[in-house]
Amino acid sequence: MSPFNWNDATVLVTGGAGFIGSHTCRKLLELGASVISLDNYNCIYTPDMKHDNMRRLQEDFGQRVVDLHADIADRRQFEAALAPYADRINAVVHLAALTSVFDSTDKPDEYVNVNVNATQHIADWMKDHDIRKMVFASSSSVYGYRNTAPFFETDGVSKPSSVYAATKIMCENLLHTYAGLYNMHVVALRFFNIYGPAQPPSLVIHKFAEQIFNKQPVTVYGDGSFQRDYTYVGDATNAIAQALAYDKANYDVFNIGTCEIYSVLDIIRHLEEKLGMPANVTHLPQPPGDVPLTHADTSKAQTELGYKTTKSFNDGIAEFVDWFLSYHNALQETVS
């Protein structure tokens, strides 16, 4: 593998102002790269949080961070936004997407447009500007319902259980084709439930923390036995950096997780302990599309990328809660 020269790198990060995106930008900047963040500042992730994420990056790294506002689903808009910077960019980390399993059932057209069509826009733009390297954020949801675990990259992914999962499979197939046709180097990372500081309120760990903190009912779908492999955001960004430096194949895919699983009720118990507050759990019927288990085998990523987990789930939840409490203190100070 040839070394990746971070000091000469300018990386486009789509969705760069969001949760994973802002952590990714920080990681790449710490390694020496310059970063161009492209984000539409949508309402799914509160715009104030995104602006705060980007403000902190610009305070810490100055002109090495460019903050562009554009929608990747609008080809003309995002191409116009990137036009002054296209000659500088030599790699893309494509994180921008709609990500709710449940919402995708009600909004299939929107999910196909934002996730699939926009990915084609990015891939076409890369081809037109001779940019050959992409890291794509795929998802553990591509594995669908599984009777056996853990999940391996060689497992079939032809039976998605949600529209969201189907869009990620379509993106993987599209990028595999582009990599072969146009001599690109694309790495798809199948992330397993990323969590950590600055996680948006729409994601389950933050949502549960809000409900416990505000003494509201904690809504659990089903009996709370569904299990997930949770990935600390710092480990996910390490994997992204490792994938940017990987060039053994035109296209490859890796699982990124911890190889450990926790149930919904396990999460609530961890949050109760860290917050020092009890949860009032309310059960609702399980909606369609969600899967009862995700469980990564990461041996391929360990061998090929040098990936490893650095933080236990217990420590990661503690770090999230520390951030969550400081976030709420800051909100209260703003109101007062």
C-alpha positions as CSV (number, residue, x, y, z in Angstrom):
1,M,0.0,0.0,0.0
2,S,1.4,3.4,-0.9
3,P,1.3,5.9,1.9
4,F,-1.5,8.5,1.9
5,N,0.1,12.0,2.2
6,W,-2.3,13.8,4.6
7,N,-0.5,17.1,4.4
8,D,-1.1,17.3,0.6
9,A,-4.7,16.0,0.9
10,T,-7.9,18.0,0.5
11,V,-10.9,15.9,1.3
12,L,-14.5,16.7,0.5
13,V,-16.8,15.4,3.3
14,T,-20.5,15.4,2.4
15,G,-22.6,15.8,5.5
16,G,-19.6,17.3,7.1
17,A,-21.4,19.5,9.6
18,G,-23.4,16.6,11.1
19,F,-22.6,14.0,13.8
20,I,-20.3,11.6,12.0
21,G,-19.3,14.3,9.5
22,S,-18.0,16.8,12.0
23,H,-16.1,14.1,13.9
24,T,-14.7,12.9,10.6
25,C,-13.6,16.4,9.6
26,R,-11.8,16.8,12.9
27,K,-10.0,13.5,12.5
28,L,-8.8,14.3,9.0
29,L,-7.7,17.8,10.0
30,E,-5.8,16.4,13.0
31,L,-4.0,14.1,10.5
32,G,-2.9,17.2,8.5
33,A,-5.5,17.2,5.7
34,S,-7.5,20.2,4.6
35,V,-11.3,19.6,4.5
36,I,-14.2,20.9,2.5
37,S,-17.5,20.2,4.2
38,L,-20.6,20.2,2.1
39,D,-23.9,20.1,4.0
40,N,-27.5,21.2,3.5
41,Y,-28.1,22.0,7.2
42,N,-31.4,20.2,7.1
43,C,-33.9,20.1,10.0
44,I,-33.4,16.3,10.7
45,Y,-30.3,17.3,12.7
46,T,-31.0,20.6,14.3
47,P,-29.2,23.4,12.3
48,D,-27.9,25.0,15.5
49,M,-26.0,21.9,16.4
50,K,-24.5,21.7,12.9
51,H,-23.5,25.4,13.0
52,D,-21.9,24.8,16.4
53,N,-20.0,21.7,15.1
54,M,-18.6,23.8,12.2
55,R,-17.8,26.8,14.3
56,R,-15.7,24.7,16.6
57,L,-13.8,23.2,13.7
58,Q,-13.1,26.6,12.2
59,E,-12.0,28.0,15.5
60,D,-9.5,25.1,15.9
61,F,-8.3,24.8,12.3
62,G,-9.0,28.1,10.6
63,Q,-8.8,28.3,6.9
64,R,-8.1,24.6,6.5
65,V,-11.8,24.1,6.9
66,V,-14.3,25.3,4.2
67,D,-18.0,25.2,5.0
68,L,-20.2,24.9,2.0
69,H,-24.0,24.9,2.2
70,A,-25.6,22.9,-0.7
71,D,-27.9,19.9,-1.3
72,I,-26.2,17.0,-3.0
73,A,-29.6,15.9,-4.4
74,D,-29.6,19.1,-6.4
75,R,-26.9,18.5,-9.0
76,R,-26.6,22.1,-10.2
77,Q,-26.5,23.5,-6.7
78,F,-23.8,21.2,-5.4
79,E,-21.7,21.5,-8.5
80,A,-21.8,25.3,-8.4
81,A,-20.9,25.2,-4.7
82,L,-17.8,23.0,-5.4
83,A,-16.7,24.7,-8.6
84,P,-14.1,27.0,-6.9
85,Y,-12.6,24.0,-5.1
86,A,-12.7,21.1,-7.5
87,D,-9.1,21.3,-8.6
88,R,-8.0,21.1,-5.0
89,I,-10.0,18.0,-4.0
90,N,-8.3,14.6,-4.2
91,A,-10.6,12.4,-2.2
92,V,-14.3,12.2,-1.1
93,V,-15.8,10.9,2.1
94,H,-19.5,10.5,1.3
95,L,-21.6,10.5,4.5
96,A,-24.6,12.6,3.6
97,A,-27.8,10.6,3.6
98,L,-31.2,10.1,5.0
99,T,-30.9,7.3,7.6
100,S,-34.1,6.4,9.4
101,V,-35.4,2.9,8.8
102,F,-38.9,3.9,9.9
103,D,-39.2,7.1,7.9
104,S,-37.9,5.4,4.7
105,T,-41.1,3.3,4.7
106,D,-43.2,6.5,4.4
107,K,-40.9,8.4,2.1
108,P,-39.4,6.0,-0.4
109,D,-39.1,8.6,-3.2
110,E,-37.2,11.0,-0.9
111,Y,-34.9,8.3,0.3
112,V,-34.1,7.1,-3.2
113,N,-33.5,10.7,-4.4
114,V,-31.3,11.8,-1.5
115,N,-29.4,8.5,-1.0
116,V,-29.1,6.9,-4.5
117,N,-29.5,9.7,-7.0
118,A,-27.3,12.0,-5.0
119,T,-24.6,9.3,-4.8
120,Q,-24.7,9.1,-8.5
121,H,-24.3,12.8,-8.7
122,I,-21.2,12.7,-6.5
123,A,-19.7,9.8,-8.5
124,D,-20.3,11.5,-11.8
125,W,-18.8,14.7,-10.5
126,M,-15.7,12.7,-9.3
127,K,-15.4,11.1,-12.7
128,D,-15.6,14.4,-14.5
129,H,-12.9,16.0,-12.3
130,D,-10.6,13.0,-12.2
131,I,-11.0,12.4,-8.5
132,R,-10.4,8.7,-7.9
133,K,-10.8,8.0,-4.2
134,M,-14.0,7.7,-2.2
135,V,-15.0,6.3,1.2
136,F,-18.7,5.6,1.3
137,A,-20.8,5.3,4.4
138,S,-22.9,2.2,4.0
139,S,-24.8,0.5,6.8
140,S,-25.2,-2.8,8.7
141,S,-28.9,-2.6,7.6
142,V,-27.9,-4.1,4.2
143,Y,-27.7,-7.5,5.9
144,G,-31.5,-7.6,6.6
145,Y,-32.9,-10.3,8.8
146,R,-30.3,-12.9,9.8
147,N,-30.7,-16.2,11.7
148,T,-27.0,-16.5,12.3
149,A,-24.4,-14.1,13.7
150,P,-21.9,-12.4,13.4
151,F,-22.3,-10.9,10.0
152,F,-19.5,-11.2,7.4
153,E,-18.9,-9.1,4.3
154,T,-19.3,-12.3,2.2
155,D,-22.9,-12.7,3.4
156,G,-25.5,-12.0,0.8
157,V,-27.2,-8.6,0.8
158,S,-30.0,-9.2,-1.7
159,K,-32.9,-9.2,0.8
160,P,-33.1,-5.8,2.5
161,S,-35.9,-5.3,5.2
162,S,-36.3,-1.6,4.7
163,V,-36.3,1.1,2.0
164,Y,-33.3,2.7,3.7
165,A,-31.4,-0.6,3.5
166,A,-32.3,-1.0,-0.1
167,T,-30.9,2.4,-0.9
168,K,-27.6,1.5,0.7
169,I,-27.4,-1.7,-1.3
170,M,-28.2,0.2,-4.5
171,C,-25.4,2.7,-3.7
172,E,-22.9,-0.1,-3.0
173,N,-23.7,-1.7,-6.4
174,L,-23.6,1.6,-8.2
175,L,-20.2,2.5,-6.7
176,H,-18.8,-1.0,-7.4
177,T,-19.8,-0.4,-11.1
178,Y,-18.3,3.0,-11.3
179,A,-15.0,1.8,-9.6
180,G,-14.6,-0.8,-12.3
181,L,-15.6,1.4,-15.2
182,Y,-13.7,4.5,-14.3
183,N,-10.7,3.1,-12.3
184,M,-11.8,4.6,-9.0
185,H,-10.8,3.4,-5.6
186,V,-14.0,3.1,-3.5
187,V,-14.2,1.7,0.0
188,A,-17.7,1.1,1.4
189,L,-17.8,0.9,5.2
190,R,-20.8,-0.9,6.7
191,F,-21.2,1.0,9.9
192,F,-22.9,-0.7,12.9
193,N,-24.9,1.9,14.9
194,I,-22.6,4.8,15.6
195,Y,-22.9,6.7,18.8
196,G,-21.0,9.2,20.9
197,P,-20.7,12.9,21.8
198,A,-22.8,15.3,19.6
199,Q,-25.1,12.5,18.5
200,P,-28.3,14.1,17.2
201,P,-31.6,13.9,19.2
202,S,-33.2,11.7,16.6
203,L,-30.9,8.7,17.3
204,V,-31.9,6.3,20.0
205,I,-29.3,6.8,22.7
206,H,-29.8,10.6,22.6
207,K,-33.5,10.1,22.5
208,F,-33.5,7.8,25.5
209,A,-31.2,10.2,27.4
210,E,-33.6,13.1,26.7
211,Q,-36.6,11.1,27.9
212,I,-34.9,10.0,31.1
213,F,-33.4,13.4,31.8
214,N,-36.8,15.2,31.3
215,K,-38.7,12.5,33.3
216,Q,-40.7,11.5,30.2
217,P,-41.8,8.0,29.3
218,V,-39.0,6.1,27.5
219,T,-40.6,4.7,24.4
220,V,-39.4,1.1,23.6
221,Y,-40.7,-0.7,20.6
222,G,-41.5,-4.4,21.2
223,D,-40.1,-6.0,24.4
224,G,-36.7,-4.3,24.3
225,S,-34.9,-7.4,23.4
226,F,-33.6,-6.3,20.0
227,Q,-29.8,-6.3,20.0
228,R,-27.3,-4.0,18.2
229,D,-23.6,-3.8,17.7
230,Y,-22.7,-0.2,18.7
231,T,-19.7,1.6,17.3
232,Y,-18.1,4.6,19.1
233,V,-17.8,7.5,16.8
234,G,-14.0,7.9,17.3
235,D,-13.5,4.3,16.1
236,A,-15.7,5.0,13.0
237,T,-13.6,8.1,12.1
238,N,-10.4,6.1,12.6
239,A,-11.8,3.6,10.1
240,I,-12.6,6.3,7.6
241,A,-9.1,7.6,7.7
242,Q,-7.7,4.1,7.3
243,A,-10.0,3.5,4.4
244,L,-8.8,6.7,2.7
245,A,-5.2,5.2,2.8
246,Y,-6.3,1.8,1.5
247,D,-5.7,1.1,-2.2
248,K,-5.4,-2.7,-2.6
249,A,-8.6,-2.9,-4.7
250,N,-10.7,-0.7,-6.9
251,Y,-13.7,-1.6,-4.7
252,D,-13.9,-3.1,-1.3
253,V,-16.3,-3.3,1.6
254,F,-15.7,-3.6,5.4
255,N,-17.8,-4.1,8.5
256,I,-17.1,-1.4,11.2
257,G,-18.4,-2.4,14.6
258,T,-17.2,-3.7,18.0
259,C,-18.3,-7.4,17.7
260,E,-20.3,-6.9,20.9
261,I,-24.1,-6.6,21.2
262,Y,-26.4,-4.8,23.6
263,S,-30.2,-4.9,23.8
264,V,-32.4,-1.8,24.0
265,L,-33.0,-2.5,27.7
266,D,-29.2,-2.7,28.2
267,I,-28.9,0.8,26.8
268,I,-31.5,2.1,29.1
269,R,-29.8,0.6,32.1
270,H,-26.5,2.1,31.1
271,L,-28.1,5.5,30.8
272,E,-30.0,5.2,34.1
273,E,-26.7,4.5,35.8
274,K,-24.7,7.3,34.2
275,L,-27.5,9.9,34.6
276,G,-28.3,8.8,38.1
277,M,-32.0,8.8,37.2
278,P,-34.7,6.1,36.7
279,A,-36.4,5.4,33.3
280,N,-40.1,5.1,33.0
281,V,-40.3,2.6,30.2
282,T,-43.4,2.4,27.9
283,H,-43.7,-0.4,25.3
284,L,-45.2,0.1,21.9
285,P,-45.7,-2.4,19.0
286,Q,-42.6,-3.0,16.9
287,P,-42.9,-1.2,13.5
288,P,-42.1,-3.0,10.3
289,G,-38.6,-2.8,8.7
290,D,-36.4,-3.0,11.8
291,V,-34.3,-6.1,12.4
292,P,-33.9,-7.9,15.7
293,L,-30.1,-8.2,15.6
294,T,-27.0,-6.6,14.1
295,H,-23.6,-8.1,15.0
296,A,-20.4,-7.4,13.1
297,D,-17.4,-9.5,12.4
298,T,-14.6,-7.0,11.8
299,S,-11.7,-9.4,11.2
300,K,-11.4,-8.3,7.6
301,A,-11.1,-4.6,8.6
302,Q,-8.7,-5.5,11.3
303,T,-6.4,-7.4,8.9
304,E,-6.7,-5.1,5.8
305,L,-7.2,-1.6,7.4
306,G,-5.6,-2.0,10.8
307,Y,-9.0,-1.2,12.4
308,K,-9.5,-1.8,16.1
309,T,-11.9,-0.6,18.8
310,T,-10.5,1.8,21.3
311,K,-13.4,2.4,23.7
312,S,-15.7,0.0,25.6
313,F,-19.4,0.6,25.3
314,N,-19.5,1.5,29.0
315,D,-16.9,4.1,28.6
316,G,-18.4,5.4,25.3
317,I,-21.8,5.9,27.0
318,A,-20.1,7.7,29.9
319,E,-18.5,10.0,27.4
320,F,-21.8,10.6,25.6
321,V,-23.5,11.4,28.9
322,D,-20.8,13.9,29.9
323,W,-21.4,15.6,26.6
324,F,-25.2,15.4,26.9
325,L,-25.1,17.1,30.4
326,S,-22.8,19.9,29.2
327,Y,-25.0,20.4,26.1
328,H,-28.1,20.8,28.4
329,N,-26.3,23.1,30.7
330,A,-25.3,25.3,27.7
331,L,-28.9,25.3,26.5
332,Q,-30.1,26.4,29.9
333,E,-27.6,29.2,30.1
334,T,-28.7,30.4,26.6
335,V,-32.3,30.5,27.7
336,S,-31.6,32.2,31.0
